[in-house]
């Protein structure tokens, strides 16, 4: 009996081709998702944009709302994969430099992954609790050296629960998310150059100002997945697909995978095209 949890992802045919061709999954910044509240925090503006997510669902039954939301009613597919489809890359995750090198596929040269450096998956919790919708993230610290008496400032940023909560009216998506945290490389370079050495309170304000003003050259990260798991991929055609669209999907599978017994499942939904 296969006890692996299967998660499903709706996408256009073009995105499907990119996934199979590059063997990567695209993570988008919370600053670019449909829910405008997602990137907001209670104490640091839209800091949630440093969280990059890939959105899936555990709903096995097709959803017309999901087809419309994620493919805009255009030709597409729904792919299903075991929850752990990033697992084979885990041997690399212990080396931060290798990981940051591997995600440069999307020209994300201005981003650097933060711990734990690899995609973590979690179900979204739907709530009306305002403290969870807009969580605090800032952890300011001024520490005094026990030997020399000098004070140093550190700006801790709590990212564990960013992207975890959404309002209940999104609950129909039954969403699961793979999540990455990435900071601008410029911020790390500033630390290395000693820009934030000085009066602790002044440095804390400078760090926060710099982070707020920094922008990303790109708003996505392409992260590699375990290509061997393509043998277990399940693909359902959108109800908006024509026969020609479905032939294109089959050709993409043939060109970019070694799956020999692939069968494209037709949608069970009947919609007016």
C-alpha positions as CSV (number, residue, x, y, z in Angstrom):
1,X,0.0,0.0,0.0
2,X,1.3,3.4,-0.9
3,X,1.1,5.6,2.2
4,X,2.9,8.6,0.7
5,X,0.9,11.8,0.9
6,X,0.3,13.2,-2.5
7,X,0.1,17.0,-3.1
8,X,-1.3,18.7,-6.2
9,X,-0.2,21.7,-8.1
10,X,-2.3,23.5,-10.8
11,X,-0.3,25.3,-13.6
12,X,-0.3,26.4,-17.2
13,X,1.2,24.1,-19.9
14,X,4.1,26.6,-20.3
15,X,4.9,26.3,-16.6
16,X,4.6,22.5,-16.8
17,X,7.2,22.5,-19.5
18,X,9.6,24.6,-17.5
19,X,9.2,22.3,-14.5
20,X,10.1,19.2,-16.5
21,X,12.7,20.8,-18.6
22,X,14.7,22.5,-15.8
23,X,13.7,19.9,-13.0
24,X,12.9,22.8,-10.7
25,X,9.9,24.2,-8.9
26,X,9.3,27.9,-8.9
27,X,8.9,29.7,-5.5
28,X,7.3,33.1,-5.6
29,X,7.7,35.9,-3.1
30,X,4.8,36.5,-0.8
31,X,5.0,40.1,-2.1
32,X,3.6,38.7,-5.4
33,X,0.8,36.4,-4.4
34,X,-2.9,37.1,-4.8
35,X,-3.5,37.7,-1.1
36,X,-2.2,41.2,-0.5
37,X,-2.0,40.6,3.3
38,X,0.4,37.8,3.0
39,X,3.6,39.9,3.1
40,X,2.5,42.2,5.9
41,X,3.8,42.0,9.4
42,X,2.7,43.8,12.5
43,X,6.1,45.4,13.2
44,X,8.1,45.4,10.0
45,X,5.9,46.5,7.1
46,X,6.0,44.0,4.2
47,X,9.0,42.0,5.4
48,X,7.1,38.8,4.5
49,X,8.3,39.3,0.9
50,X,11.5,37.5,2.0
51,X,9.4,34.4,2.1
52,X,9.1,32.4,-1.2
53,X,6.4,29.8,-1.6
54,X,5.3,27.1,-3.9
55,X,1.5,26.5,-3.5
56,X,0.0,23.0,-3.5
57,X,-3.2,21.4,-2.2
58,X,-4.0,18.0,-0.7
59,X,-7.5,18.0,-2.3
60,X,-7.6,14.9,-4.6
61,X,-10.9,16.0,-6.2
62,X,-10.5,18.6,-9.0
63,X,-11.6,22.1,-8.2
64,X,-12.9,24.5,-10.9
65,X,-11.9,27.4,-8.7
66,X,-8.3,26.2,-8.7
67,X,-8.3,25.8,-12.4
68,X,-9.6,29.3,-12.8
69,X,-7.2,30.8,-10.2
70,X,-4.0,29.1,-11.3
71,X,-4.5,28.9,-15.0
72,X,-6.9,31.8,-15.6
73,X,-9.1,29.4,-17.5
74,X,-6.4,28.7,-20.1
75,X,-4.9,25.3,-21.0
76,X,-3.1,23.7,-18.2
77,X,-2.5,20.6,-16.0
78,X,-2.7,19.5,-12.5
79,X,0.4,17.6,-11.4
80,X,0.5,15.3,-8.4
81,X,3.7,14.3,-6.6
82,X,4.7,12.6,-3.3
83,X,5.1,15.2,-0.6
84,X,8.8,14.5,-0.2
85,X,9.8,15.1,-3.8
86,X,12.6,17.4,-2.8
87,X,14.1,14.7,-0.6
88,X,16.9,13.4,-2.8
89,X,18.5,16.9,-2.8
90,X,18.8,16.7,1.0
91,X,22.4,15.6,0.8
92,X,23.3,19.0,-0.6
93,X,21.3,21.0,1.9
94,X,24.1,20.8,4.5
95,X,26.3,22.9,2.3
96,X,25.0,26.5,2.1
97,X,27.3,27.5,-0.8
98,X,26.2,24.5,-3.0
99,X,22.5,25.4,-2.4
100,X,22.9,29.1,-3.2
101,X,24.8,28.1,-6.3
102,X,22.0,25.7,-7.4
103,X,19.2,28.2,-7.2
104,X,20.8,30.7,-9.6
105,X,18.8,29.2,-12.4
106,X,16.3,32.0,-12.1
107,X,19.0,34.7,-12.1
108,X,18.5,35.2,-8.4
109,X,22.0,36.4,-8.0
110,X,20.9,39.1,-5.5
111,X,19.4,36.5,-3.1
112,X,20.9,34.3,-0.4
113,X,19.0,31.5,1.3
114,X,18.6,31.7,5.0
115,X,18.3,28.7,7.4
116,X,17.2,26.0,7.0
117,X,18.3,26.5,3.3
118,X,15.9,24.0,1.8
119,X,12.1,23.8,1.2
120,X,10.0,23.0,4.2
121,X,6.4,21.9,3.6
122,X,3.5,22.8,5.9
123,X,-0.3,23.1,5.6
124,X,-1.7,26.6,5.7
125,X,-3.8,27.4,8.8
126,X,-6.9,29.4,8.2
127,X,-7.9,31.8,10.9
128,X,-9.4,35.2,11.7
129,X,-6.9,35.9,14.5
130,X,-5.4,39.2,13.6
131,X,-2.2,38.5,15.5
132,X,-1.6,35.5,13.3
133,X,-2.6,37.2,10.1
134,X,0.0,40.0,10.8
135,X,2.6,38.4,13.0
136,X,5.5,40.2,14.6
137,X,9.0,39.4,13.3
138,X,11.5,41.8,14.8
139,X,13.8,40.6,17.6
140,X,16.1,43.5,18.5
141,X,19.0,42.8,20.8
142,X,21.8,44.9,22.4
143,X,24.4,42.7,24.1
144,X,27.3,43.6,26.3
145,X,30.6,41.7,26.1
146,X,31.5,40.3,29.5
147,X,35.2,40.8,28.9
148,X,35.5,44.2,27.3
149,X,32.2,45.8,28.1
150,X,31.5,46.8,24.5
151,X,27.9,46.7,23.3
152,X,26.9,45.2,20.0
153,X,23.6,45.2,18.2
154,X,21.9,42.3,16.5
155,X,18.6,42.3,14.5
156,X,16.9,39.0,14.8
157,X,14.1,38.3,12.3
158,X,11.6,35.5,13.2
159,X,10.5,33.9,9.9
160,X,9.2,30.5,11.1
161,X,5.5,31.5,10.9
162,X,5.6,33.8,7.9
163,X,3.4,32.4,5.1
164,X,1.7,29.9,7.6
165,X,-1.6,31.7,8.2
166,X,-4.4,33.0,5.9
167,X,-7.9,34.2,6.5
168,X,-10.7,31.6,6.5
169,X,-12.2,32.8,3.2
170,X,-9.2,31.2,1.4
171,X,-9.8,27.8,3.2
172,X,-11.4,26.2,0.1
173,X,-7.9,25.9,-1.4
174,X,-6.8,23.5,1.4
175,X,-3.3,24.8,0.7
176,X,0.0,23.2,1.5
177,X,3.2,25.2,1.0
178,X,6.8,24.6,0.4
179,X,8.6,27.6,1.8
180,X,12.1,29.2,1.4
181,X,13.5,32.3,3.2
182,X,15.9,34.4,1.2
183,X,17.5,37.7,2.1
184,X,19.2,40.3,-0.2
185,X,22.9,39.5,-0.6
186,X,23.5,43.2,-0.1
187,X,22.4,43.0,3.5
188,X,24.9,40.2,4.2
189,X,27.7,42.1,2.4
190,X,27.0,45.2,4.6
191,X,27.6,43.0,7.6
192,X,30.8,41.6,6.2
193,X,32.0,45.2,5.5
194,X,31.3,46.3,9.0
195,X,28.6,48.8,8.1
196,X,26.6,48.0,11.2
197,X,29.4,48.4,13.7
198,X,28.8,51.5,15.9
199,X,26.3,52.8,18.4
200,X,24.0,49.8,19.0
201,X,20.7,51.7,18.8
202,X,21.7,53.6,15.7
203,X,22.9,50.4,14.1
204,X,19.6,48.7,14.7
205,X,17.7,51.5,13.0
206,X,20.2,51.5,10.1
207,X,19.8,47.7,9.7
208,X,16.0,48.0,9.6
209,X,16.1,51.0,7.2
210,X,18.4,49.1,4.8
211,X,16.2,46.0,4.8
212,X,13.1,48.0,4.2
213,X,14.6,49.8,1.2
214,X,16.3,46.9,-0.4
215,X,14.6,45.4,-3.4
216,X,14.9,42.1,-5.2
217,X,16.1,42.0,-8.9
218,X,13.8,39.0,-9.2
219,X,10.8,37.9,-7.2
220,X,11.2,34.1,-7.6
221,X,13.5,31.2,-6.8
222,X,13.8,28.0,-8.9
223,X,14.7,25.1,-6.6
224,X,15.8,21.7,-7.9
225,X,13.7,18.6,-7.0
226,X,14.3,14.9,-7.1
227,X,13.9,14.1,-10.8
228,X,13.6,10.3,-10.0
229,X,10.2,11.0,-8.5
230,X,8.9,11.9,-12.0
231,X,8.3,8.2,-12.3
232,X,5.4,8.7,-9.9
233,X,4.0,11.9,-11.4
234,X,0.3,12.1,-11.9
235,X,-1.0,14.6,-14.6
236,X,-4.6,15.7,-15.1
237,X,-5.5,17.8,-18.1
238,X,-7.4,21.0,-17.5
239,X,-11.1,20.9,-18.6
240,X,-10.2,23.9,-20.7
241,X,-7.7,21.9,-22.8
242,X,-8.4,21.0,-26.4
243,X,-7.2,17.7,-27.9
244,X,-4.2,19.6,-29.4
245,X,-3.3,21.0,-25.9
246,X,-3.3,17.4,-24.5
247,X,-1.0,16.3,-27.3
248,X,1.4,19.0,-26.3
249,X,1.3,17.8,-22.7
250,X,2.1,14.3,-23.8
251,X,4.9,15.5,-26.0
252,X,6.4,17.5,-23.1
253,X,6.4,14.3,-20.9
254,X,8.1,12.3,-23.7
255,X,10.8,14.9,-24.3
256,X,11.7,15.8,-20.8
257,X,11.2,12.6,-18.8
258,X,12.1,9.0,-19.0
259,X,8.6,7.9,-18.1
260,X,7.6,5.1,-20.5
261,X,4.1,4.3,-19.3
262,X,2.7,7.8,-19.1
263,X,-1.1,8.3,-19.4
264,X,-2.6,11.7,-19.3
265,X,-5.8,11.7,-17.3
266,X,-8.7,13.7,-18.7
267,X,-10.5,16.2,-16.5
268,X,-13.8,14.9,-15.0
269,X,-15.2,18.5,-15.2
270,X,-17.3,19.6,-18.1
271,X,-17.1,23.4,-18.7
272,X,-18.1,25.7,-21.5
273,X,-14.9,26.7,-23.4
